Amino acid sequence: MRRRSLLIAVVATALAAGCSGSGGTDSAAAGEPVSGGSLTWGIETEPITLNPHQYAQAKARLLVWNNFEALLTHDDKGGYVPWLAESYEVSPDGLTYTVELRDNVTFSDGVKLDAAAVKANVDQLLADGYAPQVAAVQLKNLKSVDVAGPLTVKYTLSAPDVLILDFLSSPQGAVVSPRSLKEAANLKAGGPDLAGTGPFILDRYTPGQELHYKRNPSYRDRPAYLDEVTYRFLKESSVRVGALTSGQVQVIEGVPATDQAQITGNPALTLSKGLNSGSAYSYYFNVGHAPFDDIRVRQAFRDAIDIDAVLKGVYRGTATRAWSVIGPTSPLYDKSLEGTYGNNPERANATLDAAGWTQRDADGFRVKNGKRLTVRLVQSAPFVRDRREILAQAVQAAVKQSAGIDLHVSVVDQGTATAALEKGEYEVFDNSRADTDAGAALNLLLASTGAINRLGISDKKVDDLLARGQASGDPATRAGIYRQLQQNVIIDQALIQPLYAPADQIAASAKVGGLGFEPTAGVPASAYNVWLSK
């Protein structure tokens, strides 16, 4: 039997449940932590939901952890450690996880955290139509969850599944007050109606403008330093940078390379960066219909692009090239893929000729049987970050110039994008995920039943590798399984065009201390450890 526990008081200062940071900003100018004050933080993307169970945007992670917490969190090496839990045990056969809860925790609405509250959350997650992605992946092998005592929860699995730990430490696994689950006016949308156990309370949300959090006066451990923090939605990077340099806000995230010189050249400001975990930002080819049902066209598309040149042009050398669907910071990343494909226009053209795309129209695009070689990329605006619309234009120019491929790019609202994807009116799907365990992302993206399997594949070998990777708890065995998977989908089948490993940037006034990144996810941490010098 394996048992893990920790001294909560020690961890409180080092981690802070999803509020933990690594590679933080230089806090020297901010001095020692002080309590009090109001901070305003400009963020790039407005969340599409404030319910942690519905979490899908990496950019929303720093918000979620302000007022919600999970049973587990990560240490600075990526290991799992208890948080709302006091300890947890795993049975020798890997089928039972027994979690002991801390006994001094209350939600901000006054409800006490107990085993029944945790079970109510899992029951809600498994309810029809509520969180199908979580139910299908992270809770895929959950047979039952039981109240084994006032503060004891027992998870019983139908098969060994290491992703249950990822769930217990993820935003989707955050525990919401059971009263909120029953009484929230719009449960899926979340907002001030949902109570958590975190160091802040969300008390105001003005759509399109800002979120306002106040310090939780009843937080059980060391209270947050700040009295309040406001997150303003500032979509344009130039507006965010302008707001920071003019003193309208004290912190911003999302600083593209084109604007970083304004930060680094100002001694009153600081800039720090963190590389995200999970899956790399990639283009997924829809093989459900022409032309990407032909592997030769998929291979030609990848050979037509010099990714390094494209990234240099868009991000001025600050982006990290991706060679696999898994990001390079993951222990599951297959480094042997580097340099094995792409940037070969001569081969791209020869491949397209062999595939029958031998003619050109008046605009220089390839044509077959009177039809232009056009592929459509539909980008959902709430998920566009890191100048991805500009990156798409650069790829568009590259594939046209090198191989005569017509990449049609549309940036639309989420409803329009969802409709297009559900109707199959696309050939390229773009995505990245900041999951702490890349296996969770791949189950969503590549499994035959994956909730965001936009490739349209149903491949027994891929499914088998995913299942084995989910079942194995041995790191070396898992790495070998996912190496086979990456070789299959990247080299053997050319299903994916990896582009870059997403990164986050934090720029701030030098008077702000305690900023940092989550150690495993690599995204900006919450405001729990942040202070504002006086």
Residue, then its C-alpha position, 0 to 999 in steps of 0.5 A: m500500500r502506498r501512502r502519501s501525506l504532508l505537513i499542511a503548514v509547510v506546504a501552505t507557504a510553498l505551494a498554495a494549491g494551484c496557486s503555486g509558482s515556479g520561475g516567478t518574477d523577480s520580487a526583489a524590488a517589491g521587498e518582503p510580503v505585505s498585506g493589503g492593497s488592491l491590484t488590477w491585472g490585465i488578461e488576454t482572454e475572457p473566460i467562456t465559463l467561470n465554473p471550474h468543472q467546465y474549464a477548457q481554456a488554459k488562460a482561465r486557469l489563473l482565475v479558477w484557482n483564486n476561489f476554487e481548490a482541488l483535493l491534490t496539487h503538484d509539488d515543484k517537481g510535478g508530483y502529486v501532493p494533498w491539498l484539500a486532502e490530508s492524505y491519500e492511499v492507493s490500493p496495491d491493485g491500483l483500483t481503489y483510491t482512499v482520500e482523507l479530507r482536511d477537517n477545517v475547511t469551509f466553502s465561502d457560503g459557510v458550508k463545511l467541506d466533507a466527504a458528502a460534498v466531494k461525492a456530490n461534485v463527482d455525481q454532478l460531473l457524471a450527470d448527463g450532459y454536464a461535463p461529458q469530456v471529464a466523464a469520458v476521459q478523466l473519470k472513464n474508469l471510475k466505477s463508484v465514489d463512496v462516502a467511507g466516513p465523514l471525511t473519507v472518500k473512496y474512489t473505486l475504479s473498474a481498471p487501473d487509471v493514472l489519470i484519476l490523480d490528474f483529475l483530483s488535481s485539475p480545475q475540473g476536479a475542483v470542489v464546489s459547494p454542494r449548495s451552489l450545485k443546487e442553487a446556482a442560477n446558471l450552473k454551467a456558466g458559474g460566476p459569483d453564484l458558485a462558492g469555493t474554498g479558495p483564498f479569494i471570493l468572486d463577488r462581481y463579474t461584468p461581462g466584457q469588462e472585468l472580474h473582481y475578487k475580494r480576499n476570503p476572510s475565513y480562509r483556513d491558512r495564511p490569508a491572501y496578501l491582497d485585499e482585492v484583485t480585479y482582472r480586466f479583459l484587455k484583448e489587444s496586446s498593445v492595450r495591455v502593455g499600454a495599460l501597464t506602462s501608464g500605471q492603469v494596471q499593475v500586472i498583465e499576462g500575454v506579452p508577444a515578442t513585438d511588445q516585450a522590448q517596451i517591458t524589458g527596457n523599463p527598469a520599473l517593470t519586470l517580465s517573466k516567462g513560463l512554458n506550458s505543459g500538455s499538448a503543443y499548439s498543432y494543426y489537426f488534419n480532418v481525415g473524414h473527407a478530401p483532401f486530407d483523407d489522402i496521406r500524401v496531401r497531409q505529408a505535402f502540407r507539412d513539407a510545404i512549411d518551414i516552421d522555423a522560419v514561420l515562427k521566427g517571422v511571427y514571434r521574432g525567435t521567442a517561440t519554441r518549435a514543436w515537433s510532436v503533439i506532446g509539448p517538449t516539457s512533458p516527460l512523455y515527449d519523444k525527442s527523436l521526432e526532431g528534424t524528421y519531417g517538414n520543410n521540403p517544398e520539392r518533395a511536397n510538390a512531387t507528392l502532390d503531383a503523385a496524388g493527382w493535384t497536377q494542375r494549377d489555376a490562374d491564382g497558382f493554386r493546385v487543381k484536381n478534377g476542376k476543384r482547387l486544393t483548398v483546406r479550411l481552418v476555422q478559429s474560435a475567437p475565445f481560444v485565439r491567443d499568442r497571435r495565432e491568427i497572424l501565425a495562420q496567415a504566415v502558414q497560409a502564405a507558406v503553403k501557397q508559395s511552396a506547394g500551391i495549397d489554398l489555406h482558408v482562414s476564418v476567425v469566428d465566434q465560438g458558436t459559429a466555430t462549434a457549428a462548423l466543427e460539428k458539421g465537418e465544415y473544416e479540414v484543419f483544427d487548431n488546438s493546444r491544451a495545458d493539462t498537467d498530464a499530456g495523456a489527458a489531452l491525447n485522450l480527448l484529441l486522438a481517441s476514437t471516442g475523444a470529445i475533441n477528436r476533430l481528426g475524425i480518426s477511429d484507429k484501434k492501434v491508437d486507442d490501444l496505446l492510449a488505453r495502455g498509457q492511461a493504465s500504466g503507473d510506471p513512468a518508463t513504461r508510460a514514456g515507451i507507450y507514448r513514444q509509440l503513439q507519437q511515432n504513429v500519429i506524427i510519422d506513420q500517419a502524418l495526422i498532425q502538424p505541430l507548430y509551437a509549444p505555448a508559453d505564457q508571459i507575465a509583465a508587472s510593476a516592480k512593486v508587485g511581488g509573488l507572481g509566478f507560474e504553476p510548476t507543472a502546467g507552466v501557466p500563470a498562477s493565481a493571486y494567492n501569493v501576490w503582494l503589492s509593496k507600499 
